[in-house]
Amino acid sequence: MTLELVTLDIKKGENAAFETALAQAKLVIAQAKGFINITVQKCIEQDNRYLLLINWQTLEDHTIGFRTSELFTQWRVLIGPFFETPPFVQHYHLV
């Protein structure tokens, strides 16, 4: 299993709209091959920062399967307009 950790900084004042769009985007990503689950956390110290924890069966399910699919395009159309900066993405394996 691969954990994708995404740090998102959202434009100031857009939290409510982003969270609404994210609820729709979660339905999109859930259709991707190899997707297991997603957890979203909101930062306490920085009100416009979110942490997405997305579990995939394999790294390639995210980097190749999802990122090159129409589902990724739909995902970005829904939440991309809210990004203040490009997302910071890292992948982890359990040790």
BELDAWO-V190077 format. One record per helix or strand. SS is the DSSP state (A for helix, B for strand). FROM is the first residue (numbers start at 0). LEN is the number of residues. Records with the same first field share a line. If there is no record, write none. Layout:
SS=FROM-LEN + FROM-LEN
This chain:
B=1-9 + 34-8 + 48-8 + 82-1 + 87-5
A=14-15 + 58-8 + 69-13
